[in-house]
Amino acid sequence: MPEFLPTRNALKYQVSKSFCSSYRYNSRNLEGLWYGLWCQVLSDLVDQFDNLIVIPQFPMWFTPGDDESEESEDEQGPAGDDIDEMDLFVEDRDHDEQDIEHREQYQNEIDIGNTTSDSIGTLADGTAAELFPDFAVVHILAKRLPQGHSRFRSLGGIKITHECCPIVVENKKFPRRRLTGDELRNAADVLLYEAREQLGMQCYHLFQKYPHSVTTFAIAATGDLWTYRKIRRDEVPKPVGDQMDTDEWDSLIWRPYVRLGSVESDVMLEEIHDTLKLKSALKLN
């Protein structure tokens, strides 16, 4: 059994689920308590990869040059080696990323005449729900710094040369715990729909932040029930004037939702894991 699957350590997941589902310890059925379970799932999923890290409430924007602006030029290290650890994707590009200098601008090809009013939403304005997914898995490439560099110790001797986001997760609270059967399924469908709606705008911002990225995994969850889809850049909501066209996003087909720890869930996690194995490995030089 692969090490990253929840069934490998079933007891830990059972304890986590019991804690989140408890009327005593989660009397208000809060969404946040389920973060512990999902943090464990994602951490196990990427445990074997040195350069894949799990970050909760990851901000989906990038403002260049604002992290170390107070430093004077003579504090940047040896000539020709001035760096900023927030340099996202200037030097290295992952093998599965695109050359944006030569790709077609799909937004210019949107057929506005085919857009219905029901598929139009307000243009993304950077609200918390749009910019802070519950979890992101971030992929990093790096190289070693010379020991004489002024920031060698603070940066751990490593310069980050690449960042992208292969997984984004939006988790909702579990449905009301007294529900069973069709009532539970209907409630889960509603909550997962809400998660997918938020993921649409989060993925829009993700592809704005990472202009070379072509795809990302979007995971929608409600408690320990979850589904996912591998999202292409051209599938996210698109700006049309001062509105957002969500027509294509709303029509996307997602996997049927499953419960963590089930055979079906393990299969889906293995599918995601197999794709993560194709990401560039960390090779420090």
Secondary structure, 3 states (H helix, E strand, C coil): CCCCCHHHHHHHHHHHHHHHHCCCCCCCCCCCCHHHHHHHHHHHHHCCCCCEEEEECCCCCCCCCCCCCCCCHHHCCCCCCCCCCCCCCCCCCCCCCCCCCCCCCHHHHCCHHHCCHHHEEECCCCCHHHHCCCEEEEEEEEEECCCCCCCCCCCCCEEEEEEEEEEEEEEECCCCCCCCHHHHHHHHHHHHHHHHHHHHHHHHHHHHHCCCCCEEEEEEEECCEEEEEEEEHHHCCEEECCEEECHHHHCCCCCCCEECCCHHHHHHHHHHHHHHCCCCCCCCC
